[in-house]
Amino acid sequence: MTYRWIATFLDAQAAELGAAQNTLLAYGRDLKDVQNWLIGHGSDFANAGQSEIEAYLLYCDAQGLAKSTRARRLSAIKQIYRFAFEEGWRADNPAIQIASPGQDKRLPKILDEAEVDRLLIAARSFGRNTHDKLRDTCLMELLYATGMRVSELVGLPVSSARGNPKMLLILGKGGKERLVPLSPPAKAALMEWIKLRDTRQEEATQKGQAPSVFLFPSRGASGHLTRHWFYTRIKTLAVCAGVSPSKVTPHTLRHAFATHLLAGGADLRAIQTMLGHADVATTEIYTHVVDERLTELVMEHHPLSKAKRKDSGETPSGGS
C-alpha cells in the first residue's frame, strides 16, 4: 500500500514542482530503500515513528554510507512525510525533529587554465572525422564558456543557439531559465558545429527521418547525447590531452568556469546567476578554492616562505 505513497509523491514532484527525471529517480531509489528496510522491521511509511526512522539512519551509518548520502535520504523521508501530512495520509511527520547528519565540505577538484587549454586542443584534434572534432570542440567550448550542467548541455535545443547568439538561453533546474554570455571561441565553435549539424540533418530528412530539435542529436531513446556518453568522452579527451582522467569530469569544467572567473575578479553574484545556483552560499565554495590556491602559491613561491622552510628543515613542495 505505501509503495503507492512513493509513486504518488513522485508524480506530484514531477507535476507540481517540475522535478527533473534524475531527481525523481534519486528520490525513488532512496525511498524504496527506506520502505524495504521498514517492511523488514515490521513497519512501513504509514506506521513508522521517529524511533524507526532514527534506527534506519543508524543502519545507514553502520553500512558506511557517506554523510551526504544519509542527509539526502533523510531529506527524502522528510519530504514524503510532509506530502503525506498535506494529503491527510498521516496526522504527523515523524521525521520533522530529526537533525540532518550534515555534509563534509569538500572543495571541488579544479583544473588550471593550462589543463583546460590542453583539453580544448585535444577536442579540436582528436576524433575519427570532422564531425566528431567539431562536435567535441563545441561541447567543450560551451561547457567551459558557460559553466552549464552536463544535463543542460547535452539537452540544449538547437533553437536556443540559432541566429549567431551572443547569449545562450539555458533551461535549468526546476524549469528556471537563465542567460549566459558566450565567449568568442565558444561562439565560433557553435557556428561551425551548427553548419555541419544542419547539413547532416538535411541528409537525414531526405532519407525520411524526422528532424531533431536538439543541438547535439543522437539516435538513442532521449534523442540527444547522454550524460554517460559525454562523461566517457571527456575522459578519453583527458588522456589525449595528457591530463589525469581522475581530475576530469563534465562537472570539473563547470568548476573551472567558476574558479577561473572568480580568480579573474568576476562578481560572485554574477557567477551565481550564470551557474544557476538558487543560493549564493552554494557559489561561495569557489571563494574557498581560490583562497586555498592563493595560499599554495604563496607557500611555494614567496621568498620568505622558502626561507622559513629552509630554517625548519622542510623540503620545498614546489618550484621556484
C-alpha positions in Angstrom: 0.0 0.0 0.0 2.7 2.5 1.0 4.6 1.8 -2.2 1.7 3.8 -3.7 2.8 6.6 -1.4 6.1 6.8 -3.3 4.5 6.7 -6.7 2.0 9.4 -5.9 4.7 11.6 -4.2 6.9 11.3 -7.3 4.0 12.1 -9.6 3.3 15.3 -7.6 7.0 16.3 -7.6 7.0 16.0 -11.4 3.7 17.7 -12.0 3.7 20.5 -9.4 7.4 21.3 -9.0 8.7 20.3 -12.4 11.4 18.0 -10.8 13.9 16.7 -13.3 13.9 13.0 -14.2 17.3 12.4 -12.5 15.9 14.0 -9.3 12.8 11.7 -9.4 15.0 8.6 -10.0 17.1 9.5 -6.9 14.1 10.1 -4.7 12.6 6.8 -5.9 15.7 4.8 -5.1 16.1 6.4 -1.7 12.5 6.0 -0.7 12.3 2.4 -1.8 15.4 1.6 0.2 13.7 3.1 3.3 10.5 1.3 2.7 12.2 -2.0 2.2 14.1 -1.6 5.5 10.9 -0.6 7.3 9.0 -3.6 6.0 11.9 -5.8 7.0 11.4 -4.5 10.5 7.7 -4.9 10.7 6.7 -1.3 9.8 6.1 1.0 6.8 5.7 4.7 6.0 2.2 4.7 7.2 3.1 3.4 10.7 6.7 4.3 11.3 7.5 6.6 14.2 10.6 8.8 14.9 12.4 5.9 16.6 12.1 3.7 13.5 13.4 6.5 11.2 16.3 7.1 13.5 17.1 3.4 13.6 17.1 3.3 9.8 19.6 6.2 9.7 21.8 4.4 12.2 21.7 1.4 9.9 22.8 3.6 7.0 25.7 4.9 9.1 26.7 1.3 10.0 26.7 0.4 6.3 29.4 3.0 5.8 27.2 5.4 3.8 28.6 8.9 3.4 27.1 11.8 5.4 25.9 13.3 2.1 24.0 10.1 1.2 22.4 9.9 4.7 21.5 13.6 4.6 19.9 13.1 1.2 17.9 10.1 2.4 16.6 11.9 5.5 15.6 14.8 3.2 13.6 12.4 1.0 11.9 10.9 4.1 11.0 14.4 5.5 9.6 15.4 2.1 7.4 12.3 1.6 6.1 12.8 5.2 5.4 16.4 4.6 3.5 15.4 1.5 1.6 12.7 3.4 0.6 15.2 6.0 -0.7 17.6 3.4 -2.6 14.8 1.7 -4.1 13.7 5.0 -2.5 10.3 5.0 -0.8 11.0 8.3 -1.6 13.4 11.1 2.1 13.9 11.9 5.6 14.0 10.4 7.8 11.6 12.5 11.0 12.8 10.8 10.5 16.5 11.4 12.6 16.7 14.6 15.5 14.5 13.3 18.6 16.6 12.7 20.5 16.1 9.4 23.9 14.4 9.7 25.2 17.3 7.6 27.8 17.0 4.8 31.5 17.1 4.8 32.5 20.2 3.0 34.9 19.1 0.3 36.5 21.6 -2.1 35.8 20.7 -5.7 38.7 19.4 -7.8 39.9 22.1 -10.1 41.7 22.3 -13.4 44.2 25.1 -14.0 43.9 27.2 -17.2 46.8 25.3 -18.9 45.0 22.0 -18.4 41.8 23.4 -19.8 43.7 24.7 -22.8 45.1 21.2 -23.4 41.6 19.7 -23.2 40.3 22.2 -25.7 43.2 21.4 -28.1 42.5 17.7 -27.7 38.9 18.2 -28.6 39.9 20.0 -31.8 42.5 17.4 -32.8 41.2 14.1 -31.6 38.4 12.3 -33.4 37.7 9.9 -36.3 36.5 12.7 -38.6 35.5 16.3 -39.0 32.1 15.7 -37.5 33.5 14.3 -34.2 36.1 17.0 -33.9 33.6 19.9 -34.5 31.0 18.3 -32.1 33.6 17.7 -29.3 35.0 21.2 -29.7 31.6 22.7 -29.5 30.7 20.7 -26.4 33.9 21.5 -24.6 33.9 25.2 -25.5 30.3 25.7 -24.5 30.9 23.8 -21.2 33.9 25.9 -20.2 32.4 29.2 -21.5 29.1 28.9 -19.7 29.5 26.6 -16.7 26.4 24.6 -17.7 25.5 21.4 -16.0 26.1 18.4 -18.3 22.4 17.6 -18.5 21.7 21.2 -19.6 24.4 21.0 -22.2 23.5 17.7 -23.9 19.8 18.5 -23.8 20.2 22.0 -25.4 17.5 22.7 -28.1 19.1 23.9 -31.4 16.6 26.8 -31.4 18.5 28.3 -28.4 21.6 28.6 -30.5 20.2 29.9 -33.7 20.9 33.4 -35.1 24.6 33.8 -34.1 23.7 34.5 -30.5 25.9 36.5 -28.0 24.0 34.9 -25.1 22.8 31.4 -24.7 19.4 30.6 -23.1 19.7 27.7 -20.7 16.8 25.8 -19.1 18.0 24.8 -15.6 16.7 23.0 -12.6 13.0 23.5 -11.8 12.4 24.8 -15.3 14.2 28.1 -14.5 15.7 29.9 -17.4 18.9 31.9 -17.4 21.1 33.7 -20.0 24.8 33.1 -20.1 27.2 35.1 -22.4 29.3 33.2 -25.0 33.0 33.7 -25.4 34.3 34.3 -28.9 35.9 30.8 -29.2 32.6 29.2 -27.9 30.6 31.2 -30.4 32.9 30.3 -33.3 32.8 26.6 -32.3 29.0 26.8 -32.1 28.6 28.3 -35.5 30.9 25.7 -37.1 29.1 22.8 -35.5 25.6 24.1 -36.4 26.6 24.4 -40.0 27.7 20.7 -40.1 24.8 19.6 -37.9 22.2 21.2 -40.2 23.8 19.6 -43.3 23.6 16.2 -41.6 20.0 16.8 -40.6 19.0 17.7 -44.1 20.6 14.5 -45.4 18.7 12.5 -42.7 15.4 14.3 -43.6 15.8 13.3 -47.3 16.0 9.7 -46.2 12.7 10.1 -44.4 14.0 10.6 -40.8 12.3 13.2 -38.6 14.5 16.3 -37.9 15.9 16.6 -34.4 15.1 19.6 -32.1 18.4 19.1 -30.2 21.7 20.8 -30.8 23.5 17.5 -30.2 21.2 14.9 -31.8 21.5 11.2 -31.2 19.7 8.1 -32.4 19.2 7.0 -28.8 15.9 7.0 -26.8 16.5 10.5 -25.5 17.1 12.0 -28.9 20.2 13.7 -27.8 23.7 12.8 -26.5 23.5 11.3 -23.0 25.4 12.4 -19.8 27.0 9.0 -19.7 28.3 9.3 -23.2 29.8 12.7 -22.6 31.4 11.5 -19.3 33.2 8.7 -21.1 34.1 11.1 -24.0 35.7 13.7 -21.7 37.8 11.0 -20.0 39.1 10.0 -23.4 39.9 13.6 -24.3 41.8 13.9 -20.9 44.0 11.0 -21.8 44.7 12.6 -25.2 45.5 15.9 -23.6 47.9 14.4 -21.0 45.6 15.5 -18.1 44.9 12.9 -15.4 41.4 11.4 -16.2 40.8 11.3 -12.4 40.7 15.1 -12.4 38.4 15.5 -15.4 34.6 15.2 -15.5 32.0 17.4 -17.1 31.5 18.9 -13.6 35.1 19.8 -13.2 34.8 22.0 -16.3 31.9 23.7 -14.5 34.1 24.2 -11.5 36.9 25.6 -13.7 34.5 28.1 -15.3 33.6 29.4 -11.8 37.0 29.4 -10.2 38.7 31.0 -13.2 36.1 33.7 -13.4 36.4 34.4 -9.7 40.2 34.4 -9.8 39.9 37.0 -12.6 37.9 39.3 -10.5 34.3 38.4 -11.5 31.5 39.3 -9.1 30.3 36.4 -7.0 26.6 37.2 -7.6 27.2 37.3 -11.4 28.8 33.8 -11.2 25.8 32.6 -9.1 23.4 33.7 -11.8 25.4 32.1 -14.6 25.7 28.8 -12.7 22.0 28.8 -11.9 22.5 28.5 -8.2 19.4 29.3 -6.1 21.6 30.3 -3.1 24.8 32.3 -3.2 26.1 30.2 -0.4 26.5 27.3 -2.9 28.6 29.6 -5.1 30.8 30.7 -2.2 32.6 27.3 -2.2 34.6 28.7 -5.1 36.0 31.5 -2.9 37.5 28.8 -0.7 39.0 27.1 -3.7 40.6 30.4 -4.9 41.8 31.2 -1.4 43.4 27.8 -1.0 45.1 28.1 -4.3 46.5 31.5 -3.5 47.8 30.2 -0.2 49.6 27.3 -2.1 51.1 29.8 -4.5 52.4 32.0 -1.7 53.8 29.0 0.2 55.5 27.6 -2.9 56.9 30.8 -4.4 57.3 33.6 -1.8 60.9 34.1 -0.7 60.1 34.4 3.0 58.1 31.1 2.9 61.1 29.4 1.3 63.4 30.8 3.9 61.2 29.6 6.8 61.1 26.1 5.3 64.9 26.1 4.9 65.3 27.1 8.5 62.9 24.5 9.7 64.5 21.8 7.6 61.3 21.3 5.4 61.6 20.2 1.8 60.0 22.7 -0.6 57.0 21.2 -2.3 57.0 23.5 -5.3 59.3 25.0 -7.9 61.0 28.4 -7.7 
